[in-house]
Every structure is written in structure tokens, then in C-alpha cells.
Amino acid sequence: MNLLIVNRLQIYYEFIKNHTLISFFIIFTLLIMINIDFLNLKKYFSTKRNIVITTHRSPDGDALGSSLALYNILKELGHIVNIILPNKFPYFLDFLPFSSKAIIFEKETEKSLKLINEVDTFFFLDFNTFSRLDKMSDYVSNKNAYTILIDHHQDSKIQADQSFCDTNICSTAELVYDFIKKMDWNISKESAISLYTGIVTDSGSFKYPTVSSKTHDIVSNLLSFDIDHSLIHKNLFDRSTISRMRLLGKCISTNFKLYSEYNSAIIYLTKDDLKEYRFIKGDTEGFVNFPLSLDGVIFSVFFIEFDDGIKMSFRSKFDFDVNKFARKHFNGGGHKNAAGGKVTDLNLVQTIDYFSSLLSKYKSELS
Ligand SMILES: [Mn+2]
């Protein structure tokens, strides 16, 4: 054993021997601190609650999967539970159990407001700032209710009554799994499907650096519920629409720019492209990964022009921090290797020009 550790252990031993009472008190307090939230939470959920689960705009597999898993479990426990999403999820996630139960704020505003008004408990899943709830934001943040935040994004701006956040974990689904286990709640086959989906989508099918042995431990446990993982992958990745194929073709053939000096590449789609190829929601999911699959490219951006502004997805390999980049220049954020951003005061050409002008400032980080 390392000499330093031996020394330390000796010091701890001496301290405990000489201050037995104080030591026990410290250990006891630490144990209470670790468990107290869960003891209180277990008590809190022992009475029937009126719960709304919500997640970020344009919900992805992790956002929706985490929400549906928790929805199923809380419902089984006898609580009143609703999921309210700011807007619709992409079509390929409709295989998730109970996905049809999700209420879309944009479409069913009155119903959503009534439910928010009646709520006593909120679960906030997979987002770090209320602005990601879009038009729902003020109604939710102003409502007086007990709030529980489970999230893995950096720089959280949400003050919740209970926070279960860890930015080193690759998916919120893993944190939800931990939360369920600590609460001693039972996982169902349906919730296992949803959690597995969350982990697969947010880990890039287990390829991102944040995937850990714990991720695989959780997945191993989820597979023990006899879920058809192969079917889940087919549902997630092999249900492309013709419009998606054509939009991807457009990006790769003409709407592409390589900045070899900065090991960066971009693709983009204009409003006219979306119209011409009959874009439907979800069609461009994962497009940003294509430039990143080029040998040597460590930073890729996908620009998409909508009526209300330019939406951007950022991805990187290794140490280039796209969360910082998106926050600093494009009103966005997310994770170190995956982030989003939005611009409303520039058109597409101006946005790309502005982006190009920034690259030289990052030359050392990008080479
Ligand atoms: Mn996530």
C-alpha cells in the first residue's frame, strides 16, 4: 500500500481512538445527510400526489424515455400523473409505451394550463433552464409546487426542492433509474424499454466518452426485463422517411462546407430546402453527426433555417467544448461534446458568416 495512504489511515485511526464520541457523531450525521432526502421523499410520495412531468422542447429519446418511464411507475403507485411536453416529439419515438398519453402544450394549451394549475408536484427532467420549456416556461416556473429536478446538463439555472443532477452521466435516463432504485420503486417492462431508449439515444449507441461501466450495469439490468433491444434499435434508427433521405442527400452533396484549417465542417438546410423535400419533424435528427464522421474533423455544426430563426446543433470530439462555444456565441448550451443554439436576429447566410469568423479565435483548441 502507498505510504501516504498508510499515514492517513493511521491519523484517522488515532483521531477515532481519541475522539470516539465525536467520530460517531460525524459518521452518523454524514449517513443522515446522504439518506435524508430519500427518507423525506419516500414519506412525501406515500400520500397520493398530483404530478406533472415535463421536459425540454423538441424532446429526444432521453427526454421522452425518462418521462415515460417515470410516468408509468408513478401511475402504478396510484398517483395522478400527466406528462406535458412543450411541443411534439419526433415520429420515430411513437413506439415508446404510453407515448400517446403525453400532452402537447402547443396543441392542447388550455388542457395543459388546467393541469398545471392543479398540480402539487413537478418533475423536471433533462433540462437546465426554464427557457427550454418555451411557451410553458412562465406558467411552470411561477406555479407554487414541490419540484424535483433530474438532469445531466451543465450550468443548471433551476432551483428545485430536490435536485438529482450529475453532469458526468451520459443520460438523464440513468439518473432516473438511480432515483427509482433509491426510492425502492419497481421497474416495469414498459419503463425498462423507455429507459433503455433514453440511454441508447443520449450515449450515441454507447459510443460517447461519458458511457461508463455503470451505464452498462444499468443496461444489463434493463435487459433482464426481457425487452427486445434489437426492435428498439430498429425503431430508433431504421425508420427513415424519404424526406429524411433526400434532405440528408442535399446536405452532403451541396449544403456542406469544410474548414480543414480548423478541423471543422458544417452542413445546413434553408427554408426552401425544407419545403422542397417536404420536411417533417424528426427528419434531421442526428444529421450533425455526419460531418463529424469525417476523418480529422473534430467540430461539426448543423444549421437549419425555420420561420422563427436559425437552429443550430453542435458536436465535437475530444476536448473541444461546444457547450461553452454555444453559450458564448449562439444563445445555447448543453454538454461538452453536444450542444444546441439559436439565432433570431440574423439570416442563414449571416449566421454562417458569423460562425466562420469565429473559428480563427479557436485555432489552437481546434488543431
Ligand atoms: Mn439528455
Residues whose N, C-alpha, C, O or C-beta is under 5 A from the ligand:
A	BS01	MN	D62 D126 S171 T172 D202
